[in-house]
Amino acid sequence: AQSVTQLDSHVSVSEGTPVLLRCNYSSSYSPSLFWYVQHPNKGLQLLLKYTSAATLVKGINGFEAEFKKSETSFHLTKPSAHMSDAAEYFCVVSDWNNAGNMLTFGGGTRLMVKP
Amino acid sequence: NAGVTQTPKFQVLKTGQSMTLQCAQDMNHNSMYWYRQDPGMGLRLIYYSASEGTTDKGEVPNGYNVSRLNKREFSLRLESAAPSQTSVYFCASRDRASSGANVLTFGAGSRLTVL
């Protein structure tokens, strides 16, 4: 069975300071890992994905994440927060199977950015 | 290119009423999904359809039924709504055959309130 734990339900940063959103996962197989972002009253949008290539993954809007197998972590970072980054972020793990349905979402982290 | 379209965006029901959430995608994707989103719980899979003509239960199927009408459309039905089904519902689709395998495209969501 797979699972995802997002360690912080809320994170607050000042504009221009670094962002760190933490995610730990468990998986029986070599997983694919994703970060999705949800802006208020919108659907979810893919930020980045890891699928067993480079362990440092770059996504849109300056975000990146590093896959650390030894720590079973996939933390999301950004060097400098912008007001438009305020949103909810979801870490997702996927074990491939024939039905392709095994996508497990973390509980989400709400990022607040202060001026 | 509309992507995934859900209707309605908002709905208020009384306990015991029935309704159907509609979802259509224009990306020729094989797989379609219905999730519900509740605070602090991320997204939980209700039902999915790996391909036209097939449907399977997800994590929280009780109280719901689905129909994969054709490759484009996947509807979610609440036969007798309960207050516990108050949630935001998201439809998603995925193209398993492409290099974007396991990447979901989401609709904008349907906010359902059951009184």
Chai-1 contact restraints between the chains, C-beta under 6 A:
chainA,res_idxA,chainB,res_idxB,connection_type,confidence,min_distance_angstrom,max_distance_angstrom,comment,restraint_id
A,S32,B,N102,contact,1.0,0.0,6.0,A-B,restraint_1
A,G43,B,F106,contact,1.0,0.0,6.0,A-B,restraint_2
A,G43,B,G107,contact,1.0,0.0,6.0,A-B,restraint_3
A,G43,B,A108,contact,1.0,0.0,6.0,A-B,restraint_4
A,G43,B,G109,contact,1.0,0.0,6.0,A-B,restraint_5
A,L44,B,F106,contact,1.0,0.0,6.0,A-B,restraint_6
A,L46,B,V103,contact,1.0,0.0,6.0,A-B,restraint_7
A,F90,B,G42,contact,1.0,0.0,6.0,A-B,restraint_8
A,S94,B,N102,contact,1.0,0.0,6.0,A-B,restraint_9
A,A99,B,A50,contact,1.0,0.0,6.0,A-B,restraint_10
A,G100,B,S31,contact,1.0,0.0,6.0,A-B,restraint_11
A,G100,B,R96,contact,1.0,0.0,6.0,A-B,restraint_12
A,N101,B,Y48,contact,1.0,0.0,6.0,A-B,restraint_13
A,F105,B,G42,contact,1.0,0.0,6.0,A-B,restraint_14
A,F105,B,L43,contact,1.0,0.0,6.0,A-B,restraint_15
A,G106,B,G42,contact,1.0,0.0,6.0,A-B,restraint_16
A,G107,B,G40,contact,1.0,0.0,6.0,A-B,restraint_17
A,G107,B,M41,contact,1.0,0.0,6.0,A-B,restraint_18
A,G107,B,G42,contact,1.0,0.0,6.0,A-B,restraint_19
A,G108,B,G42,contact,1.0,0.0,6.0,A-B,restraint_20
